[in-house]
């Protein structure tokens, strides 16, 4: 049976070919008809294909076991891949904006037949399927990258609908619509860029992944635990590292504390949160003279 990461790669490989076909169709027809907005939409869609490739590389790197150089594993390489894709989107947005600026001062009314309309409508249907499939698999596999990539594809749907409206107006003869729609596309790309970078930054900066209160509630339900505090979690949604402090009877042995308390806490936490990669539990004696909470 394929591992979690192997399944992620399989999803991305399938989606890659669909996204590539969509992107090439838009760019080719846009270049053939002189439609800047369709070319811009194609470049935006091409970002999906590039995203798939980088995601495949990132996930395969993330599948490597921990070693001396990366004792916490390679899981964050997938997050780094997300940032790289986002940076490429930003570059594409700037290039489209520059082209739209030039077109605004030299308006051109291209001849529009049925082909551009057909291409846009077909790609919308394909993108909707890709979004549904990738989002579904992303949730099943608890993959941050697949869900981000699915949202990227969904943005293509909204952008393509904008392009479709623009084609109608261009057909009527409004030349200014071509660069205007291109600017609208840039807005969607920048919005996507911000969303992706924000999520990646939260992971790289070790923001909380599981609420502290939830962790402490689970640990406190184990027999022998007198208190629990200083619970922390970090990492990706599907690769979480956790540590916490628990208080036990000060008169029991270290072996009993480990066998009867610590191991049961870890088992319960892993049952409740299957995405856990590591759980570190610090055992403390329950003495009243000790402070009830500290962070060291």
N, C-alpha and C positions, 0 to 999 in steps of 0.2 A: 504493500500500500504506500502511495506517495506521501512524503512528509508535508507538513504545513507549507514550508517554503517552496517545495517542488510544485505544489498545487498553485501557489501564487505565480510562479514563473509560467506555468501552463496557461493560466488566465491571461497573463500579459502577452504571451506569444500569440494567442488567438486574437486578442484585441488589437495587437500591433498591426496585423495584416488588414483588418477592417479600417483602422484609422489611417493607415498609409494609403489605401485605395481612395478614401474620402478626400484626403489632403491633395493627392496628385490630381484627382478629377477637378477639384476647385481651382487649383493653380493653373492647370492646363487650359481649362475653358476660360478662366479669367484672362490669361495671357492671350489666348486666341481672339477673344472679343474685345480686349482693351479695357476690361472692367477692373479698376483698381480695388474696389470693395470686395470683389470675389477673390482676387489674388490675395488680399489681406486676410480674408476669411480662410483661405487655403493655408497660408502661413500659420495662422492661429491653430488650425487643425493639425498642421505638421508638428506642432509642439506636442500633440498627443502621442504621435509615433516616437518622437525623440524621448518623450517621457517614459514610454513603454520600454525602450532599449535601456535607458539609464536605470529604470526600476529593476529590470532583469539582472543587470550587473550588480546593482546595489544589494538585491536580495540574495544573490549567490554569494557575495562577499559576506553578508550577514549570516549566512548559514555555516560559516566556519566555526569550529569550536574555540573556546577561550584558550589563550596561550600566555606566555610570559610577557609579551609585548602588549597584548590587549586582554588583561585578566578578567574584564567584564564582558568579553565577547565582542563580536563584530556587528551587533544588531543595529547600531546607530549609523552604519554605512547607508542603510535604506533612507534614513532621515537626511543624510548629506546629499544623497541622490535627489531628494525632493527639492533641496535648496538649489542644486545645479539646474534642474528643470525650470525652476522659478526664475533664475537669473537669465536663462535663455529666453523666457517669455518676455522679460523686461527689455532685452535687446530687440526682439521682434517688434514690440510695441513702439519703441523709439523709431525704428526704421519705417514702420507704417505711418507714423505721425509725420515724419519728414516727407514721405511720398504724398500724403494727403495735402500737406502745406503747398507743395509745388503744384499739384493738380488744381488747388483752389484758385491759383493765380493764372492758370492756363487751362480753363475748363474744356472738357471734351465730351461730346455726346456720342457714345458708341452705338453701333447698330445692334439691337438686342433681338435675338430670335427666341425660339422655344427651348433651345439647348441649355442656356444658363438657368432657366426656371426649373427644368427637369432635373438638372444636376443638384440644385439646392434642395429640392423636395426629397429626392432620393437620399441625399446625405443626412437630412434631418431624421428620416426614418431609421437609417443605420445608426446614427448617433444616439437616438433614444434607446435602441436595443442595447448598444454598448454600455450606456449609462446604467440601465436596469441590470444588466448581467454583471458588470464590474462592481456596482454598488452591493448587489446581493452577495457576490462571492467575497467582497471585502468584509462584510459583516460576518459571514460564516467563518472566514479565516482570521478574523480580528486583525486585519491588515490596514494600518494607517495609510500606507502608500496607495493601495487599491482604491480606498474610499476617496482620497485626495484626487487620484487620477480620474475617478468616475465623475467627481464634481467638475474637473477640468473639461471632460467630455460634455457634460450638461451645459456648460457655458457656450460650447459650440452650437448647441441647439438654439439658444437665445440669440446668439450672434447671427446664425444663419437665417433666422426669422427676420431679423433686422435687415439683412442683405436682401431677402425676398421682397420686403416692402420697398427697399431702395431700388430694386430692379423695376418694380411697377412704376415708380415715379420717374425713373430714367427713361422708361419706355414712352412715358408721356412727353418727355423732353426737358425735364429739370436737371441740367448738367451739374448744379451745385450739390446734388444729392450724393454723388459718388464719393467725393472727399469727406462729406459730412458723415455718411455711414461708416467710413473708415475710422473717423475719430471716435464714433460710438463703439466700434470694435475695440479700439485702444483702451477705452474706459473699462470694458469687460476684462481685458487682459490684465490691466493694472489691478483691478479688484481681485482677480484670481491670484495674482502675484502676492498681494498683501496677505490674503487668506492662507496661502501655502507657507509663506515665510513665518507668519505668526505661529502656526501650528508646529513647524519645525523648530523654531526658537524655543518654544515651551519645552520641547523634548530635550534639546541640547542643553538648556539651562536648568534642567532637573526640576520642573514644576511638578506639583503633587498629581499623582495619577489615581490614587485611591484615597478617599477622604479619611483623615486621621481617626475620626470618631468611629467609622465603620470597622477599621482594623482593631481598634481597642475594644470594641463591642464583641467581636469574634474571639479575641484572645481572652477576654474576661469571662467568657462562657465556659472555659476549661476548668475542671476541678483542680484546686490547688493554687489557682491564680488569685492573689489578694488585691492586686492593682495592676494597671497597665498604663503606660504613658510614653511620651516621646516617640510615638509611631510616625514613621516617614515612608514615603514611597516615591519612586522616580522611574524614568525610562519611557519606553513606548507603550502604547495601549496593549500590544501583544507581547511585550517583554518587560516585565516590571521587576524592579529590585526593591526590597522592603527591609526595614529594620525597626525594632521596637524594644522597649524595656518592660519587664514584668517583675512584680514582687511576689515572693513566696515565703513560706514559713522559714525563719532564719535558722531553725534547728535541724532541718533536713540536710542530708548529704548532697554534695554536688552531683553524684551519680543519680540520686533520686530526683533531684530537680531537673536533670536532663531527661531521664527516662520517663518520668511520670508527668512532667509539665511541658518542658520545651518541645519534645518530640510530638506531643499531642497538639500543641498550639500550631506547630508548623504543618502538621497533617490537616488540621481543620482549615487553616488559611489557604493551603494549596487546593483543598477541595472547594472552598468558596471562590477562590481566584485562580483558575487554572493557568492564567497568563504569567504567573510568578516564575521568575528565573532563579531568584535567590531570596532566602529569608534568614536574617540574622537576628537572634533573640538574646538579649542581655538579661541574665538572671540577677535579681537584686534581693537582699534580705528585707523583709518587711519590718523595719524598726521605726518606731515613732520619732526617734531623734533625727532620722534622715529626712532631708527635704523631699516633699512629695513630687517635685518635678524639676528636672534639669535637662540640659542638652548635651552634656559631655559624656 
